[in-house]
Amino acid sequence: MRILAAMSGGVDSAVAAARAVDAGHDVVGVHLALSRAGGTLRTGSRGCCTIEDAMDARRAADRLGIPFYVWDFSERFRDDVIADFVAEYSAGRTPNPCMRCNEKIKFAALLERAIELGFDAVCTGHYATLVEGADGLELHRASDGAKDQSYVLGVLTAEQLAHTYFPLGSTPSKALVRAEAAERGLSVAQKPDSHDICFIPDGDTRGWLAERVGAQTGEILDRSGAVVGTHEGAHAFTVGQRRGLKLGVPADDGKPRFVLEVRPVSNTVVVGPKEALAIAEISGSRFSWAGRAPEFGSFPCHVQIRAHADPVPALAVHRDDNLTVTPESPLDGVAPGQTAVLYDGTRVLGQFTIDTTVSAVPVAL
């Protein structure tokens, strides 16, 4: 096949490209420039898609003997990922920018251009596997559960899966990938993995949002509606947050309180006991399927609400414009805006953005 290898400058994408070459494919490497800030630099494991990353990707491509290009996707990244991130926080939701990047950039904009240029598939260093099933390709978890990235790939559709290539999915551990990189003479063999949000490399999400959303003083309420504190901007809070609340009124039982809800319209934040974070039901209208869509009605599944959360047995109800999931045991600290990915064993069925939640602990009268 003609393969376009997306090379981030990290060890995973470099080894993935190398394996594509070894498999006999016609491989071309490409690095995505997602920021026009020329001075963007990496600090240890913080940040990605920086100048250093582009240089590391080029060195890896040179080592593999494949053509290499840098494509400017900064405008698309700004509009589809960064702007969405700000808008979601402004609306009181907690977005996942990695999901949006996979959905809008790596497997939409990049894949579209790749197909236009005659490539058969886009190769990435994600840890996930593709299995040929009765109805076509299926997306499954990786062999290494600790590195499995099927959750952040849950946004892919059947058509996109037909043009993807994940050479690392069956690798038992990340240590073996680093060892292979060293054997191949790739300079990124021991490069740290990226953490945090790539476009906020200093990790100060609250400060970054304050500059773009603006700070506005508001009230912090308990579940009864009583004022227990004030804040300088609801956008700075996420469901499940405990630290930095600075409450002026202690709880009756003296226990810590957590953010239960963010209400951007009234610029208020609701706090309560940890047990009130338990969620009995989630639902959303923005969903997609990684294969044939299930029939309308109910079906058993497992639901996962974070990249490294444990999957929970659940019952899903698929309607024309809505998907509702009821877990067998309550989910903890779920926020609107998060992505819920549905599984059948190791197979990814699909995903949806959580719009509403139902607490498992009713408010005491």
N, C-alpha and C positions, 0 to 999 in steps of 0.2 A: 504494500500500500504506500501511497504518498502520505507521509505523516508530518504534521506541523507540531513540533514539540514546544510547548509553553515552558520557557525556562526562567524561573523566578530569580535565579542566582543562588538557590539553596541546594543542599545535597540531594534531596528527594527528586527534584525535577531533573537534575543532572544525571542521576543514575537511571531514571526513567527513559531519558533520551538515549542513553548509552545502550540500554536493553532493546530499544526500538531499532537502533542501528544493528546490533547483534542479530536481531530477528530477520534481518535482510530487507527492512523497509527503506524507502527513499525518504530520509529525514532532513527537515529544515528546522533550525532553532529560531525562536522569536522571544524577545523580552518585551513585556508591556510597560511602557512609560505611563504611569498613572498620575503623576504630579508634574506640574510645570515649574515647581519651585526648584531651581537649579542647584540650590545649596542643600537640598534634602540629604541628610547623611544618616547612616545607621549607627546606633549606640548599643553595642552588645547584641542582645536578643530583641531589642526594641526596634520597631519599624520594619518595613520591607519595601520592595520596589524602589530602592534608593539608587544613587549613583554607584555605590560600591556593589550593589546587587547586580546592576547591569554589567559592570566590569567582570564580576565573578561568572555571570552567565556566558559572556563572550569567551572568557578563558576556557570554560568547560566545553563550549562548542568547538573552539579551536583544537582542544585536546582530542575531541571525538572526530574531528575532520569533517564537520558538517557546516553548511552555510548558516549565517546568523544575521538576524535583523532586529532592530528595535522599532516597535510600532507605537505611535503616540495615541493612546486611548484616554488621555487625561480629561478631555472635554466630556466624553461619555461617562467616565468614572465620576466626575464632578456632578453631573446631572442625575445619574441613575443610582449612585451609591451614597455620596456625601450629602447631596440635597435631600435624599430620602431619609438618611440618618437624622438630619436636623428636623425635618418635618415630622417624623415619628416621635421624637422626643418632645417636640412642641405640642403634639397631640396627646401627650401623657402615656405613650407606648414605649416599649423597650425593644428596639430593633436589633437584628443580627446582621451587621454589614458584610460579614463573610458570605452569608447566604445570598445577599443581594449581589455581591461581586460575582459569585459563581453563576447566578441566574442571569444577570444582565451583561456581564463583561466576558468572563472566560468561556461560557458555554452558550452565549448568544452573539455578542458583537464579534468576538474572536472566531467562533465557529462559523458564523455567517461569512466572514471574510475568507476564512480558510476554504470553505466550499466554493466560493466564487472564484478562487485562485486554482481550483482543481485538486485540492487535497481531499483525501478520503476520511481523515480523522484528525482530531486534536489529541495529543498525548500530554498528560500531566503527571505529576508525582503524588497524586492523591492515593491514599490507602483505602481501596475499595476494589471489588471484583465484579466482573460482568459474566453472567452465565446465560447460555442459550437455553431458553425455555420453550414451552409449547406455543406461546404467543409472541415469541421474539426475545430480544435481549432483556435480561433482568439485572437489576442492580442489587448486589449483596454486600454484606459486611466483609471487611478484610480479614485475613487469617490472624493478624496481630490485633487482638481486641483493644490493647492499650493505645494503638495508633489509628484505629478504625476511624475513617472520615466519611462514612456513608451518610451520616446525619447532615453534614453541610452540603452534600451532593443530592439531598432529597428533593431539591427543586428541579432536577433534570427531568425532561419529558422523554417519552419513548423515542421520539425522532432524534433528540439530542444524544441519547445513549447509543444510537446506531452509528454515531460518528465520533465516539470517544474511545480512548485507549488508556488503560490503567495498568502499566507493567508491574507496579509494586504490590498489587493487591494480595498476592499469594505469599509474600515474603514474611517469614515468621516473626522478625523483629527489626526494629530500626537499627540496632547495633550491626546487623548483617549488612544493611544498606551502607552504613558508614564504612564498614570494613571493605566492602566492594568498591566504594569510591576511592579509598586509599590504594587499593590494588590497581585501580585504573589510572592512578596518578592525578586524580581530580583534586584541585586545591581546596575545594569546599568540604572535604571529607569530615572535618571536625567543626565546621561552621555552626554556631548556635542556631536553634530553631527560632523563628519569629514568634513574638508574643504580643498581646495587646492589639489595639486597633491600629492598622498600618498608617492611617492618615493622622493619628494622634500619637506620634512616637514617644512623647514624654510621659504618656500615660495619664495626663491630667484631663480626663474627659469632662469633669465638671467645669473647669476653667475654660476649656475649648468651647463648650456649649454656651457658657455665659457670654462669651464674646459675640456669638452668632444669634442667640435667642434673646439675650438681654435679661438682666436680673430685675425681678419685681417681687417686692415683699408680699407675703401671704400668710395664711394661718395653717397650723398643724392641728388637726382634730383627732379625737379618739372616736371609737365606733359609735358612741352615743351622740356625737356632734359637739361635744365640749371642746373648747380651745385649750390646748395643752402646750402650745409653743408657736413660734413664727419661723419663717424661712425667707430666703432671699431669691427664690426662684424654684418653682415646682419641677422644672426640667432637670434639676440636679439630683432628683430622687428616683430610685427604682424600687419596685416591689421586692420585699425581702431584705431591704437595707436596714442595718441596725446602727452602724456607726455614723457620727456626724449629725444626729438629729437635734441635739441641744434642746431637749424638752424642758420647759419651765415647771411642769407639774408632774410629779412622780406618779407611777401607777399605784393603784390601791394595794396591790399585792407586792409591790416593790420589785417586780420582775422587769427585765428589759422589754422594750416595745420595738416593733418592727414596722416598716412601711407596708401597708396593706393595699393602698390605692393612691393613684395620682390623678387629680382632677384639674386638667389644664384650663377649662372654661372658667371655673371659679378660682383658679390658682391656689387650690388647697391640697394638702397631703393628709391622708388618713393613716393613723398608726394603731397598733393593737398588739395583743399577745402573740407569741410564736405559733401557738396552735391555730390561730385564725388564718395563718398562711395556707392551711390545708385546703385544697381545691377538689371539689367533687365532680366537676364537669367543665369542659372547655368546648368552645365552638368557634367557627370562622367561616367566612364566605370566599376567601381567596385561597383556593387550593389547586393542586395539580397532581397528576399521577405519573409514576415512573413505569409506565406500561399501560395495559388495558385498564380502563376505569372499572371499578366494581359496580355491580348493579345497584340501583337505588334500593335502600333498605338498610338493615343492620348486618354487620359482620364482625367476627372477633379479630383482634389484632393485638399488637403491643404498641404503646405510644412512648416516645422519647421527646423530652422538651428542651434538652440542652445537649451540646456536643458530647459531653462526657457523663451524662446522667444515665442511670440504669433504666432500661425499658420496663414499662409497667403493663401487665395484662389489662386489656380494656375492651369495651364494646363500642364500635363506631356506627353511627347512623348517617348514611349518605343520602342527602336530598338534592334536588335540582340545583339549588343555590346556597346550600349550607352543609357543613359537616360538623357533627357533634360527637364528642368522645367522652365516655364515662369510664374512668379507670376503676379497676377492682379495689384498689386502695388509693386514698387521696394523694394528689400530687402536691409538691411543696414549693411555695414561692413562685407561682406562675404569674407572669405579667402579660397583659395585652401587648401585642407586637412581637412576642416570641414566636418561634416556629415550632410546630409539633410535627414530628415525622412518624409515620405509621409503618410498622413492620409486620411481616408474616414470617416468623422465624428469623433467618438472617436476611431475608429479602425486603428491600424497601418498596412499599406499596405507593407511597406518595406523601404529600405534606400539605399543611395549611398554616396560615398566619392566624394566631389566636386573637379574636376580636373581643370575646366575652368569657368571663369565668364565673363559676358558682361556688361560693364558699361551702366547705363541709361543716363549718361551725357557725350556726346562726347567731345574729346579734341578740344578746340578752336584753329582754324588755325590762 
